[in-house]
């Protein structure tokens, strides 16, 4: 007999079930005693939690945005007079990272920062258009 743990999505009640069936043979989780939802296998629950964490993780966007900013500054320092198009393209990429960060952010302070970054990005775009 194998013991499986389940957790209710609504009330967080834990329930253990012993069965001869293997994990892949358990298709339906039992109903929760609260009656509001079915129990969720803890393996599924852990998967959902890791999936959620991955969806709200903005570390990749931060790294890419930092790299775009560094590259933008490098291009600004170049003596090449035709750097406007490059800078415009980099600003476009920065905008994508900022928008992705904003859509993932569940924190008010991060959302405020995203709004400020968008405002500054628009100012930079206007300045680049004046140079082009």
C-alpha positions as CSV (number, residue, x, y, z in Angstrom):
1,X,0.0,0.0,0.0
2,X,1.2,3.5,-0.9
3,X,0.2,6.6,1.0
4,X,-0.7,9.7,-1.1
5,X,-1.2,13.2,0.3
6,X,-3.9,15.6,-1.0
7,X,-4.7,19.2,-0.2
8,X,-7.9,21.2,-0.8
9,X,-7.5,24.2,-3.0
10,X,-10.2,26.1,-1.0
11,X,-9.7,25.3,2.7
12,X,-6.1,23.8,2.7
13,X,-7.3,20.7,4.4
14,X,-4.8,17.8,4.1
15,X,-5.9,14.3,3.6
16,X,-3.9,11.1,3.2
17,X,-5.1,8.0,1.3
18,X,-3.5,4.6,1.3
19,X,-4.1,2.6,-1.9
20,X,-2.6,-0.2,-4.0
21,X,-2.9,2.0,-7.1
22,X,0.2,3.8,-8.3
23,X,0.3,7.6,-8.6
24,X,-0.4,7.5,-12.4
25,X,-3.4,5.3,-11.8
26,X,-5.1,7.8,-9.5
27,X,-7.1,9.9,-11.9
28,X,-9.6,11.6,-9.7
29,X,-8.7,13.2,-6.4
30,X,-11.3,12.7,-3.6
31,X,-13.7,15.5,-2.8
32,X,-12.8,17.7,0.1
33,X,-14.9,17.4,3.3
34,X,-15.6,21.2,3.0
35,X,-17.6,20.3,-0.2
36,X,-16.2,23.3,-2.1
37,X,-13.7,21.6,-4.3
38,X,-11.8,18.4,-5.0
39,X,-8.6,17.6,-3.3
40,X,-5.4,18.3,-5.2
41,X,-2.5,15.8,-5.1
42,X,0.4,17.4,-3.4
43,X,2.6,16.5,-6.4
44,X,0.2,18.5,-8.5
45,X,0.0,21.2,-5.9
46,X,3.8,21.5,-5.8
47,X,3.8,21.7,-9.6
48,X,1.2,24.5,-9.6
49,X,3.1,26.4,-7.0
50,X,6.4,26.1,-8.9
51,X,4.5,27.1,-12.1
52,X,3.1,30.1,-10.4
53,X,6.4,31.1,-9.0
54,X,8.0,30.8,-12.4
55,X,5.3,33.0,-13.9
56,X,5.8,35.8,-11.4
57,X,9.6,35.6,-11.4
58,X,11.1,38.8,-13.0
59,X,14.8,37.9,-12.5
60,X,15.3,37.2,-16.2
61,X,13.7,40.4,-17.2
62,X,15.9,42.3,-14.7
63,X,19.0,40.7,-16.2
64,X,18.0,41.4,-19.8
65,X,17.0,45.0,-18.9
66,X,20.3,45.6,-17.2
67,X,22.2,44.2,-20.2
68,X,20.1,46.4,-22.6
69,X,20.9,49.5,-20.4
70,X,24.6,48.7,-20.4
71,X,24.6,48.2,-24.2
72,X,22.7,51.4,-24.6
73,X,25.4,53.3,-22.7
74,X,28.1,51.6,-24.7
75,X,26.5,52.7,-28.0
76,X,26.0,56.2,-26.6
77,X,29.8,56.4,-26.0
78,X,30.7,55.4,-29.6
79,X,31.8,58.1,-32.0
80,X,29.7,56.7,-34.9
81,X,27.3,59.4,-35.9
82,X,24.6,56.9,-37.2
83,X,23.8,55.3,-33.9
84,X,20.2,56.6,-33.6
85,X,18.7,53.4,-35.2
86,X,20.7,51.2,-32.9
87,X,19.6,53.2,-29.9
88,X,16.0,53.2,-31.0
89,X,16.1,49.4,-31.4
90,X,17.6,48.9,-27.9
91,X,14.9,51.2,-26.4
92,X,12.3,49.0,-28.1
93,X,13.9,45.9,-26.5
94,X,14.0,47.7,-23.1
95,X,10.3,48.5,-23.5
96,X,9.5,44.8,-24.0
97,X,11.3,43.9,-20.8
98,X,9.6,46.6,-18.9
99,X,6.2,45.5,-20.2
100,X,6.8,41.9,-19.3
101,X,8.0,43.0,-15.8
102,X,4.8,45.0,-15.4
103,X,2.6,42.1,-16.4
104,X,4.3,39.7,-14.0
105,X,4.5,42.1,-11.1
106,X,2.2,41.4,-8.1
107,X,3.9,44.0,-6.0
108,X,2.7,47.7,-5.8
109,X,6.3,49.0,-5.6
110,X,7.3,47.1,-8.7
111,X,4.3,48.3,-10.6
112,X,5.1,51.9,-9.6
113,X,8.7,51.4,-10.8
114,X,7.4,50.0,-14.1
115,X,5.3,53.1,-14.6
116,X,8.3,55.4,-13.9
117,X,10.5,53.3,-16.3
118,X,7.8,53.6,-19.0
119,X,7.7,57.3,-18.6
120,X,11.5,57.6,-18.8
121,X,11.6,55.3,-21.8
122,X,9.1,57.5,-23.6
123,X,11.3,60.5,-22.9
124,X,14.3,58.7,-24.3
125,X,12.4,57.6,-27.4
126,X,11.5,61.2,-28.0
127,X,15.1,62.4,-27.7
128,X,16.3,59.6,-30.0
129,X,13.6,60.7,-32.6
130,X,15.0,64.2,-32.4
131,X,18.5,63.0,-33.2
132,X,17.3,60.9,-36.1
